[in-house]
Amino acid sequence: MIQKISGFKNKYKLTESSNTRDIIDLCASYEKFRCIICNGKTAMRFKPKSYVTINKNVEDDVFYVNGIF
C-alpha cells in the first residue's frame, strides 16, 4: 500500500506492504507520468529503475511523482 501525504499534490510514502503493482497503478493514474523522484535508499525499492530520478534531499521511503494530473 502506498500512502498519499496530505497537503502535497504528488508526495507519497511507501509502507512495509508496498509492492510493484501499487507503484504501477499509481503511475498509470497520471495522465502524463514522467518519473519518480526519491533518494538513493528508496530507489532500491523500485524496479525497473529507469523511471527513477535521485534527489538526496527527499526523506527515506518518500517519493514524488513528476507528472500532470
Residue pairs with C-beta under 8 A, 6 or more apart in sequence:
1 15
1 17
1 18
1 22
2 12
2 13
2 14
2 15
2 18
2 22
2 23
2 26
3 12
3 13
3 15
4 11
4 12
5 11
5 12
5 13
5 62
8 64
9 69
10 64
10 65
10 66
10 67
11 62
11 63
11 64
12 26
12 62
12 63
12 64
12 65
13 61
13 62
13 63
14 42
14 45
14 61
14 62
14 63
15 61
18 45
20 47
23 36
23 46
26 65
27 33
27 36
27 51
27 65
27 67
30 65
30 67
30 68
30 69
31 67
31 68
31 69
32 67
32 68
33 51
33 65
33 66
33 67
34 66
34 67
35 51
35 52
35 53
35 66
36 46
36 51
36 52
36 53
36 63
36 64
36 65
36 66
37 52
37 53
37 54
37 55
37 58
37 63
37 64
37 65
37 66
38 46
38 52
38 53
38 54
38 55
38 58
38 62
38 63
38 64
39 54
39 55
39 56
39 57
39 58
39 59
39 60
40 54
40 56
41 60
42 58
42 60
42 61
42 62
42 63
43 49
43 52
43 54
45 61
46 52
53 66
58 64
